[in-house]
Amino acid sequence: MILYFSGTGNSRWVAMQLASLLEDKAHDITETLKDVTDSKIIWVFPIYSWGLPPVVKQFIRNQRLKFHPETVHHMVCTCGDDIGLAHEQWRKEIRKNHLGVAGDAFSVIMPNTYTLMKGFDVDTPEIKNQKLLAAPDRVKYVARQISSHQSHQEFIIDVTKGSWAWVKTHVIYPYFMRFCMSPKPFHATHDCVACGRCAKECPLQNIVMIDRQPKWGGNCTMCLRCYHTCPQHAVAYGKATRCKGQYLHP
Ligand SMILES: Cc1cc2nc3c(=O)[nH]c(=O)nc-3n(C[C@H](O)[C@H](O)[C@H](O)COP(=O)(O)O)c2cc1C
């Protein structure tokens, strides 16, 4: 069974590819799920600030699904560049919450979606296309590794950690989660035509339309689907998204 979360479609695409290659089923963790009987679970999700998206962490911690203690869990995360030590964070969460055995960990580089800070934007069309071209082979490789790996003693760690990995995950991630996760700066600009797409698309149903304007509640995981999905490019985050691009997995 594949359990996935995706803001802008990269991780959803990886989950669907893995499902087809491994003849497995992919389920979105924000939707209703039944109890699990599978002995192997593959978690697919994006990396947020070199760590786990809050929605994934909460899903693991709330133990909405019951797993057999011998269930083997694998992780396939997607990132724009590098993941720091997010795989160690994921392994710790799996073990600490008694979900079973934390197994292989892989990362897949995909187009970047983070636009909420100065200096951060979506990739140029050339880089985006290079990443999209390389991704299918990488996912095929990951699927082969997961399906051929038998030993429960040794697990594969095949991730792009990047430089300063410890600092990114252990210092920047907690800071980011504390100070950079507020949905308050989200607003609609004058270009908003009240189509309601942002509200309909929000995976956490955190956006409501009031007087033909979207309003953001407090339950936001910063996936940016609202920002990237707006057909008018009318979702803004304070001034940080001025002149920034949009991206959705094609
Ligand atoms: C809030 C946020 C933080 C991010 N942080 C990182 C990061 O630390 N490292 C990285 O390489 N990519 C980072 N990204 C980029 C995403 O991990 C990447 O684009 C991912 O494939 C998006 O997956 P999705 O389309 O399934 O949501 C971040 C994106 C967002 C929205």
The ligand as an SDF file (V2000), in Angstrom:
LIG
                    3D

 31 33  0  0  0  0  0  0  0  0999 V2000
    6.7440   24.8100    2.3740 C   0  0  0  0  0  0  0  0  0  0  0  0
    7.6980   24.1770    1.4080 C   0  0  0  0  0  0  0  0  0  0  0  0
    9.0010   23.9080    1.8060 C   0  0  0  0  0  0  0  0  0  0  0  0
    9.8950   23.2730    0.9280 C   0  0  0  0  0  0  0  0  0  0  0  0
   11.1440   22.9530    1.3720 N   0  0  0  0  0  0  0  0  0  0  0  0
   11.9860   22.2750    0.5570 C   0  0  0  0  0  0  0  0  0  0  0  0
   13.2650   21.8410    1.0370 C   0  0  0  0  0  0  0  0  0  0  0  0
   13.6180   22.0080    2.1950 O   0  0  0  0  0  0  0  0  0  0  0  0
   14.0880   21.2240    0.1650 N   0  0  0  0  0  0  0  0  0  0  0  0
   13.7500   20.9950   -1.1450 C   0  0  0  0  0  0  0  0  0  0  0  0
   14.5560   20.4540   -1.8930 O   0  0  0  0  0  0  0  0  0  0  0  0
   12.5190   21.3350   -1.6070 N   0  0  0  0  0  0  0  0  0  0  0  0
   11.6400   21.9790   -0.7790 C   0  0  0  0  0  0  0  0  0  0  0  0
   10.3870   22.3140   -1.2340 N   0  0  0  0  0  0  0  0  0  0  0  0
    9.9980   21.8900   -2.5890 C   0  0  0  0  0  0  0  0  0  0  0  0
    9.1300   20.6350   -2.5640 C   0  0  0  0  0  0  0  0  0  0  0  0
    9.5970   19.6930   -1.6280 O   0  0  0  0  0  0  0  0  0  0  0  0
    9.0870   19.9590   -3.9310 C   0  0  0  0  0  0  0  0  0  0  0  0
    8.8240   20.8680   -4.9370 O   0  0  0  0  0  0  0  0  0  0  0  0
    8.0670   18.8180   -3.9150 C   0  0  0  0  0  0  0  0  0  0  0  0
    8.2880   17.9800   -5.0210 O   0  0  0  0  0  0  0  0  0  0  0  0
    6.6340   19.2940   -3.9450 C   0  0  0  0  0  0  0  0  0  0  0  0
    5.8070   18.1670   -3.9400 O   0  0  0  0  0  0  0  0  0  0  0  0
    4.2420   18.1970   -4.2090 P   0  0  0  0  0  0  0  0  0  0  0  0
    4.0510   18.7200   -5.6330 O   0  0  0  0  0  0  0  0  0  0  0  0
    3.8170   16.7840   -4.0870 O   0  0  0  0  0  0  0  0  0  0  0  0
    3.6150   19.0840   -3.2170 O   0  0  0  0  0  0  0  0  0  0  0  0
    9.4830   22.9460   -0.3920 C   0  0  0  0  0  0  0  0  0  0  0  0
    8.1730   23.2490   -0.8040 C   0  0  0  0  0  0  0  0  0  0  0  0
    7.2900   23.8480    0.0800 C   0  0  0  0  0  0  0  0  0  0  0  0
    5.8850   24.1410   -0.3780 C   0  0  0  0  0  0  0  0  0  0  0  0
  1  2  1  0
  2  3  1  0
  2 30  2  0
  3  4  2  0
  4  5  1  0
  4 28  1  0
  5  6  2  0
  6  7  1  0
  6 13  1  0
  7  8  2  0
  7  9  1  0
  9 10  1  0
 10 11  2  0
 10 12  1  0
 12 13  2  0
 13 14  1  0
 14 15  1  0
 14 28  1  0
 15 16  1  0
 16 17  1  0
 16 18  1  0
 18 19  1  0
 18 20  1  0
 20 21  1  0
 20 22  1  0
 22 23  1  0
 23 24  1  0
 24 25  2  0
 24 26  1  0
 24 27  1  0
 28 29  2  0
 29 30  1  0
 30 31  1  0
M  END
$$$$
